[in-house]
């Protein structure tokens, strides 16, 4: 392997690592929605109405489990991972649902 190929390989590894971390963020969001009885696709549409259906969200939804089988996901955790990946609009939408839930209790 020559040096010209090495940076591409490292770059590919970094991109793949970021993609995996982003998928984990999507899974945290989707499982939180399932746990809260919310539709992840609908919340995503509310946050990003200009975007079409999110294929990665659809793919990751297959990995969610029923609420009864999932561990709890604190609100701060889902908000933190959304913010870490720059999903501020989605974090705002999630915050609104958290506030609505708090008012009902």
Steps between C-alpha positions, in 0.01 A plus 500: 500500500650834406464825695255638245245232595555517876326838563197385302481188712523702822244745364266213416539363852420839654194544278377149582554558872301826484222324305481227766487759779231688313299178462532452877365853553206418271438178693503684834247748362280230346503279811424801721198571277384139526542512877295821515226371268596747228548445126866569414418569136234754594729682742771508235251644247397767749862601554599484133183550291702588189675162496364188343481170682825425683627165373750461783224552756290235327793258502580564866133467602534130426746481792264644760331272750166525678495734799471202735828357373693827490690665777400853591657784304515822701378815323839662556673213319293528183528880504875477553564264209276700269686819587838332467418419137353841426137389485384812679158514333431141600626572853253790521216273386599239759519772769148608412374143548681476834332825612158375384552177693601696812184710482281188481649351818 
